[in-house]
Amino acid sequence: MSTVMTRPGRLAAAGQWMQRHGAVIRGIQWVVVAVYAFLIIVPAVMPLPDDTAHLWNNLTLAAQFVFWGIWWPFVLLSMVMLGRVWCGVLCPEGALAEFASKFGRGWAIPRWMRWGGWPFVAFGITTIYGQMVSVYQYPKAVLLVLGGSTFAAIIIGLLYGREKRVWCKYLCPVNGVFSLLARLAPFHYKVDEDAWRRSYKNGEHGHRVIPINCAPLVPLRNMKGASDCHMCGRCSGHRDAIALTWRAPSSEVVQLGDKQANPWDTALILYGLLGIAIGAFHWTASRWFIDLKMFFATWLVDHDITWPLDTNAPWFLFTHYPEQNDVFSWLDGTMVIGYILATALVYGTALLLLLTGATRMLGRFTAVRLHHLTQALIPIAGAGVFLGLSATTLSLLRAEHVSLWWASDLRITILAIANLWSAWLAWLVTRRYSERFVQRGLAMLWFVAALAVVDSAWWLMFWGWASK
């Protein structure tokens, strides 16, 4: 029998507790489903808050603060601190998708759904569409975007798999982001391959092996990291070979990054988290966006083309709330889409070129080495999205006249930690490909330049444009 299973530490015991108390976890999931449904449905049918509304006396503002001020920023943080516990224990979409799959058609997963580009495409479309309808500000947009995603998860569950989370595995808009961030988690469910092989002869605890249902479709015997595992605890103790175990936070990126390397993860990091997401956070603060919009509006008027300035787009296409003095013209909406895509193209390509230079410093260029080195940017990419979402938190607190003197220092601290973490990961990755200090040092110069490019985006948003 595996040593880790016969003498479990506290962490392994916690995993065993989760395995034994699956019913409690399911109960927690349904409580979260109820809260989630309440927060996305009820505010959508209520009047929009007026100037006298506050977080403590208006459900719409309270729901906005819960979703975008607390819920999503700290879900991202939980991925780094705890792995994908959110997915396995708390996520309402996952619970509903699995429940629907229990009573659905049980069809085989089609080939088109297995396409590796869906995490990047789904993240990009959802992020851009959320900006088109102002999802951070209006409850109807929240119901449309989040509720629409949940409805799609249920439909996929009804059609494909049997008691599985097919939606979560292939189509969830944040699955790719969560997968990347979970690679930094300080623990995971580790598989003892020797114990697994012994179980073929000895069984589990000396008895017949009891099958388990891995809802997120992880091949347990070959599970090496935390990127796909939902941390639900169901597999803890399986075949006396799986236990919740501590690990170095750098281990998955450094040791498994070459095996996990693929172009879609690189695209998600460079053009998604460090491109589309930055553009989505940038445009509301950008002086360049305003100048460009004025330039195009003047050009259109000068050429007697006025229909792009009309504000008759429906709210589910572009933001349309006249009572709030918040209405997008066709030009506004097009500019938002164009600005986000242009930002993604500029930042993503600049970072790709710099990482290509870093890769070349380590010897002959290979795509695997490039994709592996790109994963070192996960800490700064995750920190950026956290800071972008927390800007909503601070704006809501600022509206309540809460003192935020500490915000700037905290942002600098988070960025500093993320920069150092990414640089440390890159240094460890370079050691996988070269023992020569000069080669690694030259590669790091290129990588540090990439970090400076990322930092420039947040300097512009929080300090550059704000100071003008």
PyMOL commands that set and color helices and strands:
alter all, ss='L'
color gray80, all
select helices_A, chain A and resi 3-6+10-20+22-41+43-45+59-82+85-90+92-102+111-114+118-132+139-159+166-170+175-182+193-202+220-222+238-240+251-260+263-282+287-302+307-309+322-324+330-361+367-399+407-431+437-464
alter helices_A, ss='H'
color red, helices_A
select strands_A, chain A and resi 187-191+242-246+320-321+326-327
alter strands_A, ss='S'
color yellow, strands_A
deselect
rebuild
show_as cartoon
